[in-house]
Amino acid sequence: MSSLTTAPNAQSGVSPSAPNGETNGFSRSPTFVSEDDVSPSPRADDAGATLTDLTATGVDKEKTLSSNNEGPEEHLPAQSTMGKVEHDLEKAGTAHPHHHPNVLASLSPRRKGVLLLCFCLSMFIDAAGVSATFLMTAPISQDLGVSVGDQAWILGTYSLAFASTLLFAGRLADLYPPHRIYTIGFIGIAIFYLIISFMTDQYAFFVLRAFSGVLAVLTIPSSINMIIQMYPEPAEQGQKLALFGMAGALANTIALVLAGIFLLANWRWYFRFITIMVAPFSALAWWLMPRTEAVAEDLPGAAKLKRMDLGGVAILIACLVLFILGFTQAAVDGWNTAIFIAPLIVSIFLFAAFLIWERYMPRGYSLLPHDMWQFPNIFPLILQASAIFMWFACAQLRIATYFQEALHNSAILTAVKLLPMGITALVVGTMTQALPFLITKPKYVQPVGSLLCFTGSMLFAFSGGGAGTDYWKYMFTGQIIGTAGGMIVFIGMNTSIIQAFPLEFAGVGGSFANIIFQVGGVIGISIQAGLISTGDGTIEDWTGSKNSYFFTGAYILFTGLVFLVWFKPHKMPVLEGPVVHA
């Protein structure tokens, strides 16, 4: 059995578990290491050596830079940014000189609560940037003169910029003080949304929407990073991460109602309202947030720049841009056109190139941890996460469009008819705080959530569009049942993926989860648009919509069943408090 060591100032204690009680060396904490999982001391020319490795003095420097040290060979985790000196200090129980007290954890409960509210608000605004657009696409296109073929870009420019820069933003939050990254993003949202509200040119609107997506994405990984620091107790940390995820899920439904209300006046007032709401909270967050340290605080600026993995970032952004471009245009031009096939093929090759690039990047320099694909249960987590935004996006977009275009409901009436989703999301999200097993016991809870989503999809499919009394019989019931399951799946996957990543990759972990969500949503909307041709090709014929709900329902049921079979609870970290003793 490996002996496990931890420093007295460990920030999070997450120990592995196995049926026989032995450990497998997995930990979320960079200060919690297994002797079976440490690397040889880096040499002076080792690209993975940290600042402490190369600036140690005397005996420590000799031990650090020598490749022929006496004693058993040790291996640092590939994903760790700690050097040999840091590791030896941690084993000896000596505080690392570059590690300062966790100022976020020492804040008063009230101050923590206000900051958490700011973080949740930023998550809400980011997600609302997608969902609110479902209702506003028609009035924006009419006002700005956007053609039918280009309407997809009213939503697509934001989604594309948001999804393609997520991992880069996560890397920034891990390398630089997260409070600075968060403040830039949150204040930037307020400024750009105000400018967007005055745009009269469609191309200027598209460009500014893309910039607002980039700024919005800065707030997600930095928020996650600071939540993890602010609540080092893993059980409480999981609850707060669930609240953060719930804010995003609520935006998927409540933002529709907000958009419907402001459309009574003009779509521009929605963007102005966001500015009015964000501006004081961004100032409050800036005032309340203490100076926070990055995970790589001991690295100089030049070393941090090298660790940003700009080559990997460029390849990944190109891959995601082309992938989203292809699926977005497929909904307009068709699945057998060059505008879909060419970007899709190129994006697949770029993704393979990205994986190869990351594999050969030096330790500590890659965008993703080298052994990410060996993280416990990472594949069933990814598969299950890919289904939930697909389910929400397809449910909301088609229902909102059908109510307005086929049933001729006003925007505000459409929003009210979708209100059961928002209320259910709020109730179930609150329940996850009172009933933590909904998050901590995913083996059986997640398949149940998938089954509820499947049930909701079947009710939508057989609603015939929900006209008259069929709304209450099918649509109303389907929204409640499906959203209850969707909230369980979304919050559970968001929390589980983040906590599956090591602490020093907390920002990247949160970004990775959101990329999976966004890509699933883009694919789902594109497939739904393509299936409309299985009817008479118009929105008024429910046949195409029914088939799309068959698809999304079947997919999330499939991922739930795979999760039930593949997910192994004993491989996941066990929450044992902020310090795990040897």
N, C-alpha and C positions, 0 to 999 in steps of 0.2 A: 504494500500500500504506500503510495507516494506521501511524503510528508509535505504538509502545506504550511506556508508562512504568510504572515500579513503584518503590515506595519500598524502601530498604534493609531495612526491617523488615517487609516483606510477610509476611503470615501463611500464605498458601497461594498457590502458583503453578499456575494451571490455564490453559493457553493454548488458543485455538481452533486448529483445523487445517482445512485444505482441501486438495484434491488437488494444487493447484499450490504448496502451502506458504504461501499468503497467509492472513492472519487475517481473521476476520469480526467482531472486537470483542467476542466473548463471553468472559466470565471469571467464575469463582466468587469472586474476591477483590475486596473493595471498594477495594483499593489498586492495582488493576491495571486501567487504563482505556485506552480508545481515544480518540484525539482526534476521531474521527467520532461519538463517543457521549457527548458532554458537553453540559450544559444551560446556558442563559444565566444570568448571575449573578442570584440572587434579590434582589428588592427588600425593603425593610424590612417591607412588609405581605405578603410571600410566606409563605403557610402552610407551605411546604415548607422554609423556611430553617432551618438548624440553629442551635444555640447559638453556634457560632463565627461563623456568618454575621452574627449580630445583635450580637455583642459585640466584633467586631474593631475596632481603633483605627487612627487615622491614615490613611495611604494605603491600608492593607488594607481598612479599613472603607469608605472612599470607593469603592474598586474593587468591594467586595462588594455594596454597596447600590445602586450605579448601574446603570441599565439601558442606558446609552449608552457603555459602555467602548469604548476603541479596540481594534483587533485583531480577529481572527476570532472569530465567535460560537461558543461552546462549549455542549455539552449534556451534563449529568450523566445517567447512566442513571436511568430512572424508578424503578427498584427501589432505588437507592442512597440512603443517608441522609447521605452526605457533603455538605458545603456547598462553596462556591467557594473559601474560604480553605484548607480541608483539601486540596482538589484541587491548588491551586497549590503548597502545601507539599510534597505528594507528588511533583509534577512536578520540583520543585527538589531533591528528595532530602533534604529537611529533615524530621526526625521531627516528627510532629504533637504539640503540647504536651499534648493530652488523651489521647494513646495511650501507655499504660504498657507495660512489658515483658510479654510473654506468660508469666505465671508457671507456667501448666500445662505449657507446652512445655519449661520449664527444670527440671522435676522429674526426680528420678532414675528410671531404668528400673524399679526395684523398686516405687517409690511409684506410678508410672504403672500398673504391672501390677495392683496392689492396687485402685486406683481403677477400672480397667477391669473388674475382677472384680465390684466393687460395681455398676457400671452394668449389666453383663450380668445380674446377679442380679435387679436391679429389672425389667429387660425380661422375664426369665423369669417372675417373679411376676405381672407385668401380663398376659401372655399366658395364664398358667395360670389366671387368674381366669375365663377363658372355657372353656378345654378341660377343666379338672377338673370343671366343672359338668355336663358331659355325663354323667358317671357318678353324680354326686351328686344329680341332680334328683329321682329317685324317692324316695330315703330322706329328703331334705329335705322334700318335699311330704307324705310320710306323717307325719313328725315334727311339722310345723307346721300340718298340716291344710289344705294348699293344694289347691284343687279342680283337676280335670284341665284346665279351661279357663284357669286362671291359672298353670299350671306353666311356661308360656313365659316368665313374668316372673322366675322364679328366675335365669335367664340374662339375660333381656332388660333388667332394671333396670341391671345392670352394663354391658352392651354399649352401651345407649342413652346412659348418662352418659359412658362412656369415649369413644365415637365423636363425640358432639356437642360435646365441649369440647376436642378435640385441637388445633384450630387456635388457639384462645384460649390454651391452654397453651404452644403454640409462640411466640406473640406475647410472652407473659410472659417466656419464656426468652431472647428477643432484646432485650427492653427492660430487664430487671432482672437482677442477678447470677445466673447459672444455678445456682451452688452453693447459693444460698438456696432457689430454687424446688425443686431436687432434694431437699434435706434435708427441707423441709416435706412433700413428697409421700411420701418413703420412710419417715420416722418416722410419718407419718399412717397409712400402710398397716398398720404393726405395731399401732398402737392400735386402729384400726377393726376389723381382723380378729379381735383378741382380744374386742372387744365383741360382734361378730357371733356368735362361738362360744357365747355365753350367751343368745342371743335365743330366746324361746319364742312370740313373736307374729309371724305372717307379714308383717304390714304394717310392723312395725319392722324386720324382716329386709330387706324390699324397699328401704326408705328408706336403711338403713345400707349395703346393697350399692351403691346409687347413689352415696352419698358416697365409698365406697371406690374406685369407678370414677373419680371426679373426682380423688382424691388420686393414684391410680395413674398417671393421664395426665400429671400434673406431672413425673414422672420421665423420660418418654421424650424430649421435645424438649430438656430441660435436659441429659440425658446426651449426646445427639447434639451439642449445642453444645459441651460440654466435651471430647468425644472429638476433634472437629475442631480445637479449640484445642490439645489435648494432643499431637496428632500432625499438625503442619503439613505434613510431607512427604506429598504427595498419594498416592504409591504405598502407603506405610505406613498412611496414613489410610484408604484403601480397604479394606485388610486388616482394620483394627480395626473399621470399620463393618460389615464382613462378619461378624466375630465377634459383634458386638452383635446383628445380625439373626439369626444362628444361634441365639442364646439364646432368642429368641422362637419360632423354628421348633421347637427342641427342646421347649419348653414345650407345644406342641401335641400332643406324643406322650408325653413322660416324665411330664407332670402327670397323665395318665390312670392310669399305674402308681402314682404316689404316692396319688392319690385312692382307688384300689382297695385299697391297703394299709391306709389309715386307716379305710376303711369296714368293715374287719374289727372295728373297735372302734365308732366312731361318726363321722358326718360332721363333727361339731364339732371333732374332734381334727385334722382337716386344717387348719382355720383357725388353731388354736392352734399347730400346727407352723410355719405360715408366720410367725406372730408371733415364735416362738422363733428362727427362722432369720434374719428380717429385723432384729430389734432390735440384735444385736451388729454386723451389717454396716452398719446405718445410723449407729451411733455411730462405727464405724471410718471410714466415709466422711466424716462431719462432722469428725473429728479430722485426717484426712489432707488434706482439700481445702483449698488456700489460697484466699484471697479472689480470686474471679474477677470480671472486668468484663463488663458487658453490651456488646453492639455499640453501643448508644446511651448509652454511659457519660457523655458530655458534656452530656446533656440534663437539665434540672431535673425535679423530680417532676411538676409540672403539665403540662409538655410531654410527658412519657412517658405520662401518663394520656390526653392527647388522642390520642396515637399508638396507643393500644390498640384503636381502632376499635370502641368498644362497640356502636355501631349495627349494624355489620356482624356482630359476634359474636352479637348478639341474633337477627338475621335468620337467620344460619346455624344456630344452635342450634335455633331453631324449625323450620327446614327439615328438619334431620336427625332431630329428635325425631319429627316427624310421619311422615317417610319410614320410619323404623325401626318406629314404632308400627303403621303400616299393614301392613307386611310381616309383623310379628310376629303380629298378630291375624288376618291372612289364613290363616295356618297353622291357626288354631283355628276361626274363624267362616266361612271360605270366601272365594273371590276375587270373588264377585259381591255382597258385602255392603257396606253403607255404611261400616263401620268400616275397610275397606281402601280403597275408592275415594275417599272424601272426603279422608282425610289424604294420599293419594298426589297427588291433583290440587292440593291446597293447597301441598304441599311443592314441586311443580314450579314453581308461580308464585312461591313464596318464593325458590327457587334463582335464577330469572330476576331477581327483585328484588335479590338479593344481588350478582349479577354487575353489574347497573346501578349499584348503590350503590358498589361497589368501583371501577368505572370512573371515577366522578366524585369520588372522594375525592382530596384533594390529594396531591402527591408525598410519600412517606415516611409517610403517615398511613393508608394502606389495609392491610387484614389480609393480603392477597396482593400480590405485586409486580404493578404495572400490566401489565407485558409478559410475565407468566408464560406466557401461551398462545403466546408466540413463543420460549420456551426450546427448545433443540434437542431434537427427538424427544419432546416432552412427551406428545403424543397416543398414539403406540404404547406408551410407557412406562406411561401410565395404563391403557390397555386391557389390557395384559399383567398389570399388577398387580391388576386387578379379578378375575382368574380364580383366583388361587392360594389365597386364604383360602376361596373358594367350594369349591375342590377338597378342601382339607384338612377343612373343617368338615363337608361332606356325607359324606366317607368315614368320618370318625371317629364322628359322631353316629349315623348309621344302623347302622353295624356294631356299635357298642357297645350300642345299644338292641336290636337284633335278637338278639345273643348272650344278653342278659339276659332278654328277654321271650319270645322265640320258642324259643330253645334252652335256656333256664333255666340259663344259666351264672351262677355267682356273680360279684360285682363284681371280686374279685381274679383269678379265672380269665379274665374278659373283658379285664382290664388286661394280663395275661400274653400273651393271644392277640394283643393289639395291640402288644406289645413290639417286634416286627420294625420297626415304623415308627420307634420311638425310637432303636433301634440304628442303623438306616440313616441317620436324620437326623444322628446324631452322626458317623458315618463320612464322609458326604458333606460335612457342614459343615467337618470337619477337612481334607478334600481341597481345599476352596476356598482354604485358607491355603497349602497346598503347591503347588497348581495355580492361580495367580491368573488365568489366562486364562479360567477358568470365570466370572469376574466381569467382567473387563476386555474380553472379546470377546463381547458379547451377541448380535451379529448372527446368528450361527449356533448358539451355545450355547443361547440361550433357546428357539428352536423345537425343538431336541432335547429340552430339558427338558419342553416341552409335550407332545411325542410320548410321552415316558415316562409322564407323567401320564395321557394318553389310554389307553395300554396298561394301566396299573393299573386305570383305571375299567372297561375292557372285561372284565378278569379278575374284578373285583367283580360286574359285571352278570351274568356267566354262571356265577357260583359257586353260585347257588341258595341263598345264605345261608351257605355254608361249613360245612355239617354234616359230621361224620365226616371221611373222607379228602379231601373237597372243600376243606377248610380248607387243607391243605398244597398242593393242586394249584392253587387259585385265590387264596384269601385271603392266604396267606403270601407267595406269589410277587408278587401284586398290590401288597401293602404295600411290598415291597422296591423293585420297579421304579417304582411311582408316587411313593413318598416320595423316591427319589433324584432324580427329575425335579422334584418339588415344592420340594425344598431349593434346587436350582439356580435355579429361577424366583424363589423368595421372596428369597433372599439377593441375587441379581443385581438384582432390581427395587428392593429396599429401598436398596441402595447407589447405584444409578444415579439414582434420583429425588432422593435427598438431595444428590448431587454435581451435579445439574443446576441446583440453586438457588444464587444468590449467597451468599457467606459471611454477609452480614448478615441473611439469611433462613434460616440453617441450622436453627434450631428449627422454623420454620414448614414448611420442606421435609420434615423428618422427620415432623411431624404430618400433613402432606398425604398422604404415602405411607401412613401408618397408617389414615387415613380411607378411602382407596381400598380397602385390605385389608378393613377392618371392614364397609364397605357391601357389598362383594362377598360376604362371608361371610353377612350377613343375608339378602341376596337369594337366595343358594343354598339356605340352610336352609329358607326359606319355600317356594321352588319344589319342593324335595324333599318337604316335607310335603304340598304340594298334589298332587303326582304319586302319592301313595299311593292316591288314589281311582281311579287307572287300573287297579288290581287290585280285590280285594274290599273294600278300605277298611281292612283290618287289617294290623298289622305282621307277622303271621305269613305273609301272602301276599307272596312276594318280587317279584311282578310290578311293583308300584309302585316298589320300591327299584331294580329293574333299570332301569326307565325313567329314574329320577333319575340313575343313573350314566351312562346314554346321554347325558343332557343335560349334565352337568358335564364328561364326557370330550369331547363335541363342542365345548363352549364353549372349553375351554382349548386344544384343537387349533386352533380358529378363531383365537383371539388369537395363538397362536404363528405361524400362517401370515401373519396380518396384520403381525406384528412383523418377520418375515423380509422382507416386501415393502416395508414403510414405513420401517423403522429405517435411518437413514443414519449410519454410524459416523464419517464425516469431519466431521459437524457437532458431535460431542461434544468436550468439553474434552480436551486432551492433557496427561497428567501429566508435568511437566518439572522437578519439584523445588520447593523452597519459594520460590525467587526466579526470576522470568523476566526476563532482561535484554533491554533494547531492541535 
